[in-house]
């Protein structure tokens, strides 16, 4: 029983990280029809800069951790906004080429990170409390899982409030629904595009810092590995759906954890099988609009 | 496409003649390279008869053939696959496994792998092609990822895990083993490339190829005409996959082994790079893009280890010592400023010379065709 509880919490914690990556991907695809292959790079940059700041200010202090989250989010936001303005926006309405540009950016940036920070993982430890465990129903759950879940919950709440309550949120929602109509109404969707990329970058940057604590290290491949799972989450959840991304993140992470523990480490395969099953039965994903 | 009726018979005949003679001369020249002592400093690592250079050229030709098979998917049928490396790796790994586990000779093993490959690609293609556009890219990526995980996990100790698989040399003819026989492997790679080029040209020019191009343009119209797009796309998918499997087998022989990298998503992305740099929709573009990619990759790796690079200040040293950084940047620049890649640029320059003679920027238009397909069939794409 305690194992199940532990797997549940670790699974939801991992799901929180998947959500932070997948939510941005899903919003970007929903509004712009761009599958952003550079999204993992936003995450890696956030993780690396967060790591640098934390090690300057003291990695084991709460100030250092808070500063690393802030810097990670900021780095992701700036990188994402620049990517959108300088690369993606110039290829207006040429979706395949937009995807190709992000593929190239992903390759180049990962190589650059390799050069700057080296290919070996950089090990990281947060405040002592995060390394300890909390006793819940007989299971010792590592505390960093709770931090990941809390941050992802806040990001979800923030995104929902932003999309539901603000003018730009309304434009983005309308754009996901019918972009041509929004453009026809004379609203400049381009600002909305940059905004969606920036929001995705913030979430990915936060996800990077939290992932580095979850896995205990930072490396240039961290983002690319998480990106593949984020893709799978996005497709299972339904491209463009925030709720779908949230549900699918937890579902995929739980399946992965349980299959890894009970089915001889076949978590990654189980996730791919789930993807195949979902696509064969509901090609548009769990929460996708119309099949 | 662009040969207009106003052309007189003579120049047209001459052009067709030249069009056939130039590739033939090129193949003859390439076939003679191992017997010649040519130096191309800066491009090739040494004289053309040395094993190192021949190995590099053979690798470039295998990649060119693989890029041609990817051209069938993306350029002809408009299918953006992120899992083509799966079939390449399937060929390489399965050939090694069949030879060592079943203790069969090279020729029966190759036939067996090809047969298995048809069944394998037929099954996976039938599942993947249930969706189109971006979801198709994702499903193929997921399948390839599963294959990559399997190979790395080494089930039954047959793939060698991260270490990779060694070529079971006992079952391979002696003429194809060892550094001294790089010449023979080079000729094998050249033959494979020529065969692939002819095969791809034939598939593209066949009825199925034409229907696939029509499906890329407008799937609904093809359906209305009473044809079944699914079967045509599946046929193209299987053809491309089987060619990739064949090239995987050549690659196993050439490198005397297989490593997990050849099943990875990175390899598929490299293929995409080659085809896009060369120009989507052009067979020669795919070949040129692949050769350029392999040579650049090799040269940039050499550059990264050069003495003078190590003495540079960090902001210059780091980018210069990462080949993938330079290739990735080059790719971004091509996509942004050279739509249609190399082939498209050549066509455009030619178009500027004989003004009004035909289609400019073929590659760019083809990319947009792929795109239209996605727009017409959004998420899911299953039409009633």
Interface residues (C-beta under 8 A of the other chain):
Chain A: X29 X33 X35 X87 X90 X91 X94 X95 X96 X97 X100 X101 X103 X104 X105 X106 X107 X108 X109 X110 X111 X112 X114 X115 X116 X228 X231 X232 X235 X238 X239 X240 X265 X268 X269 X272 X273 X275 X276 X279 X280 X283 X284 X285 X288 X289 X290 X291
Chain B: X80 X127 X130 X131 X134 X135 X137 X138 X139 X141 X142 X143 X145 X146 X149 X150 X153 X265 X269 X272 X273 X276 X318 X319 X321 X322 X323 X324 X325 X326 X327 X328 X329 X331 X332 X335 X336 X339 X367 X368 X370 X371 X374 X375 X379 X380 X381 X382
